[in-house]
């Protein structure tokens, strides 16, 4: 999941994102996005729950989710 955050909040938001259920890791990055989070979900319902948890955090402006289709 790629995340855009409010200016100056990337590091604090990264810590908050890491505790959301389904998130296996999160790091502040450079470029078009501010944070990248790795998510594991059993199905689309789990993915939606994790996405909602991340999107509910104050300071998150936008998320873009890309799914891996094979391992």
C-alpha positions as protocol buffer text, in pm:
chain_id: "A"
residue {
  index: 1
  type: UNK
  ca { x: 0 y: 0 z: 0 }
}
residue {
  index: 2
  type: UNK
  ca { x: 139 y: 339 z: -99 }
}
residue {
  index: 3
  type: UNK
  ca { x: 39 y: 625 z: 128 }
}
residue {
  index: 4
  type: UNK
  ca { x: 40 y: 1003 z: 101 }
}
residue {
  index: 5
  type: UNK
  ca { x: 65 y: 1179 z: 436 }
}
residue {
  index: 6
  type: UNK
  ca { x: 31 y: 1534 z: 562 }
}
residue {
  index: 7
  type: UNK
  ca { x: 356 y: 1728 z: 546 }
}
residue {
  index: 8
  type: UNK
  ca { x: 598 y: 1649 z: 826 }
}
residue {
  index: 9
  type: UNK
  ca { x: 403 y: 1350 z: 962 }
}
residue {
  index: 10
  type: UNK
  ca { x: 553 y: 1057 z: 771 }
}
residue {
  index: 11
  type: UNK
  ca { x: 768 y: 919 z: 1052 }
}
residue {
  index: 12
  type: UNK
  ca { x: 496 y: 937 z: 1318 }
}
residue {
  index: 13
  type: UNK
  ca { x: 236 y: 792 z: 1081 }
}
residue {
  index: 14
  type: UNK
  ca { x: 467 y: 507 z: 988 }
}
residue {
  index: 15
  type: UNK
  ca { x: 471 y: 400 z: 1354 }
}
residue {
  index: 16
  type: UNK
  ca { x: 90 y: 423 z: 1375 }
}
residue {
  index: 17
  type: UNK
  ca { x: 43 y: 223 z: 1055 }
}
residue {
  index: 18
  type: UNK
  ca { x: 268 y: -60 z: 1180 }
}
residue {
  index: 19
  type: UNK
  ca { x: 17 y: -148 z: 1456 }
}
residue {
  index: 20
  type: UNK
  ca { x: -285 y: -178 z: 1224 }
}
residue {
  index: 21
  type: UNK
  ca { x: -400 y: -540 z: 1193 }
}
residue {
  index: 22
  type: UNK
  ca { x: -282 y: -697 z: 868 }
}
residue {
  index: 23
  type: UNK
  ca { x: 12 y: -458 z: 823 }
}
residue {
  index: 24
  type: UNK
  ca { x: 338 y: -655 z: 826 }
}
residue {
  index: 25
  type: UNK
  ca { x: 568 y: -355 z: 783 }
}
residue {
  index: 26
  type: UNK
  ca { x: 575 y: 15 z: 699 }
}
residue {
  index: 27
  type: UNK
  ca { x: 852 y: 256 z: 606 }
}
residue {
  index: 28
  type: UNK
  ca { x: 882 y: 623 z: 516 }
}
residue {
  index: 29
  type: UNK
  ca { x: 1003 y: 662 z: 157 }
}
residue {
  index: 30
  type: UNK
  ca { x: 1087 y: 933 z: -95 }
}
residue {
  index: 31
  type: UNK
  ca { x: 916 y: 1002 z: -425 }
}
residue {
  index: 32
  type: UNK
  ca { x: 548 y: 1032 z: -517 }
}
residue {
  index: 33
  type: UNK
  ca { x: 442 y: 862 z: -194 }
}
residue {
  index: 34
  type: UNK
  ca { x: 547 y: 923 z: 165 }
}
residue {
  index: 35
  type: UNK
  ca { x: 503 y: 575 z: 313 }
}
residue {
  index: 36
  type: UNK
  ca { x: 493 y: 219 z: 184 }
}
residue {
  index: 37
  type: UNK
  ca { x: 315 y: -46 z: 391 }
}
residue {
  index: 38
  type: UNK
  ca { x: 322 y: -419 z: 333 }
}
residue {
  index: 39
  type: UNK
  ca { x: -8 y: -592 z: 402 }
}
residue {
  index: 40
  type: UNK
  ca { x: -108 y: -957 z: 423 }
}
residue {
  index: 41
  type: UNK
  ca { x: -475 y: -1052 z: 390 }
}
residue {
  index: 42
  type: UNK
  ca { x: -654 y: -1386 z: 357 }
}
residue {
  index: 43
  type: UNK
  ca { x: -923 y: -1240 z: 135 }
}
residue {
  index: 44
  type: UNK
  ca { x: -1070 y: -913 z: 9 }
}
residue {
  index: 45
  type: UNK
  ca { x: -1271 y: -864 z: 327 }
}
residue {
  index: 46
  type: UNK
  ca { x: -951 y: -873 z: 534 }
}
residue {
  index: 47
  type: UNK
  ca { x: -784 y: -637 z: 288 }
}
residue {
  index: 48
  type: UNK
  ca { x: -1074 y: -390 z: 314 }
}
residue {
  index: 49
  type: UNK
  ca { x: -1053 y: -403 z: 694 }
}
residue {
  index: 50
  type: UNK
  ca { x: -680 y: -327 z: 689 }
}
residue {
  index: 51
  type: UNK
  ca { x: -726 y: -49 z: 434 }
}
residue {
  index: 52
  type: UNK
  ca { x: -999 y: 107 z: 648 }
}
residue {
  index: 53
  type: UNK
  ca { x: -773 y: 89 z: 954 }
}
residue {
  index: 54
  type: UNK
  ca { x: -493 y: 272 z: 775 }
}
residue {
  index: 55
  type: UNK
  ca { x: -723 y: 527 z: 614 }
}
residue {
  index: 56
  type: UNK
  ca { x: -879 y: 610 z: 953 }
}
residue {
  index: 57
  type: UNK
  ca { x: -549 y: 739 z: 1092 }
}
residue {
  index: 58
  type: UNK
  ca { x: -539 y: 1120 z: 1118 }
}
residue {
  index: 59
  type: UNK
  ca { x: -285 y: 1261 z: 874 }
}
residue {
  index: 60
  type: UNK
  ca { x: -335 y: 1003 z: 600 }
}
residue {
  index: 61
  type: UNK
  ca { x: -436 y: 1187 z: 283 }
}
residue {
  index: 62
  type: UNK
  ca { x: -457 y: 908 z: 26 }
}
residue {
  index: 63
  type: UNK
  ca { x: -377 y: 539 z: -16 }
}
residue {
  index: 64
  type: UNK
  ca { x: -304 y: 338 z: -328 }
}
residue {
  index: 65
  type: UNK
  ca { x: -325 y: -39 z: -296 }
}
residue {
  index: 66
  type: UNK
  ca { x: -146 y: -276 z: -536 }
}
residue {
  index: 67
  type: UNK
  ca { x: -190 y: -650 z: -499 }
}
residue {
  index: 68
  type: UNK
  ca { x: 75 y: -911 z: -572 }
}
residue {
  index: 69
  type: UNK
  ca { x: -81 y: -1173 z: -801 }
}
residue {
  index: 70
  type: UNK
  ca { x: 181 y: -1446 z: -757 }
}
residue {
  index: 71
  type: UNK
  ca { x: 453 y: -1534 z: -509 }
}
